[in-house]
Amino acid sequence: MDDERSDEALLTAHLAGEPLAFDEIVRRHRDRLWVYALRIVRDHHDASDVVQEALLSAFRHAPRWRGEASVSTWLRRIVHHAALDRLRRRRHRAAVPLTESVDVPLRRDPILDRERALAVEDALGRLPLPQRAAVVLVDMEGMAVAEAAAVLGVKEGTVKSRAARGRYRLALLLGHLRPDGTGRGPIGNDPGPGDVQAPGGHVRSPAGGER
């Protein structure tokens, strides 16, 4: 039977010494954390290692949680930093080809067929890391801008700017998926006049501000 307590109550119980409380937190969040890690590090094995390292760190450093952010945001931030560390270490290894496919369907649009989903994942991997993280959190994970800012450790305006730039670049990279193949006009079934649209959001032009 699933534990109906909130994440916060479970973490408090863990800090009080309840032996299985943190296990329930892991059960709830492990899969989503893995998907996020995968979209950042672009490697299945590395993503698994990132999540394992992050959850171990969260277990050891749980007393540092003070309730300023939700438990899910706190965990996501730990995973984000673990993923960045993994990418830094990877610089000493052979780079992962940009054409490598990631077999994870997009949550935003379940009607996407496999070919389109893989194309989007490949395009996502071509974004600069700051833009990629913002797009994944806000558009693919459905996270509020304020929460994404807490995960990434930047201002809300920076998240908005990075996400907008990422969407615009995705729209250009995925132009071949448009019915006319021109790279202009919206992707998907909900057109807006003059908009450049990418999975999970749309912008009229690349937003200014910090990358």
Secondary structure, DSSP 8 states (H G I E B T S, - for coil): ----S-HHHHHHHHHTT-TTHHHHHHHHHHHHHHHHHHHHH--HHHHHHHHHHHHHHHHHTGGG--SSS-HHHHHHHHHHHHHHHHHHHHTTS----TT-------SS-TT--HHHHHHHHHHHHTS-HHHHHHHIIIIIS---HHHHHHHHTS-HHHHHHHHHHHHHHHHHHTGGGSTTSSS-S-SSS---TT-EEETTEEESS---S--
